[in-house]
Amino acid sequence: MSELEDEITLENKNKKYNYKINTNLSYGFLKNRILELFFSENSQENSIIELKKLFKENQIPIRPNRSNRRNTSKYRTRRKSKVTKNQKDTI
């Protein structure tokens, strides 16, 4: 990913926002191909090139001064539901 960040900054120089790789999607792409990368007898370069292409296609803008506060007090009223048992506890 660090190799691609330099390329992304150069490509998006004329755009309104700076862009970065969507890490959530990149982990998903890696998850599906991790076994292929480690255990394949063919060259790994094809898989790496494919992953780089997917990473470059899925970018998200970095919007400055953007933050949303989480309202944690609304979660306090929630409680776990009580699970009833159909059998006695074992010793």
C-alpha positions, 0 to 999 in steps of 0.5 A, spaced: 500 500 500 505 504 501 508 504 494 501 506 491 500 512 496 506 516 492 502 514 485 495 516 488 498 523 490 501 524 483 495 522 480 490 526 484 494 532 484 489 536 480 483 534 484 479 537 489 481 532 495 486 528 497 485 520 496 487 514 500 486 507 499 480 504 502 483 500 508 476 496 509 476 493 502 483 492 501 483 487 507 477 484 504 481 483 497 487 480 501 483 475 505 480 472 499 487 472 495 492 470 501 492 463 500 493 464 493 499 468 495 503 464 499 501 457 496 501 458 489 506 455 485 505 460 479 509 467 480 506 471 485 507 477 481 500 476 477 496 476 484 500 482 486 499 486 480 491 484 480 491 487 488 494 493 486 489 495 481 484 493 485 487 498 491 487 503 486 480 503 483 477 503 490 479 510 493 476 514 498 477 522 499 480 525 505 475 531 507 478 536 511 475 538 518 470 532 518 469 529 525 462 526 527 461 525 535 459 519 537 453 519 542 455 514 547 449 515 552 444 512 547 447 505 548 447 505 556 439 504 556 440 497 552 441 491 556 442 484 554 436 480 553 435 474 558 436 467 555 432 462 559 434 455 560 431 449 558 435 445 562 438 444 569 445 447 570 451 441 571 455 440 577 
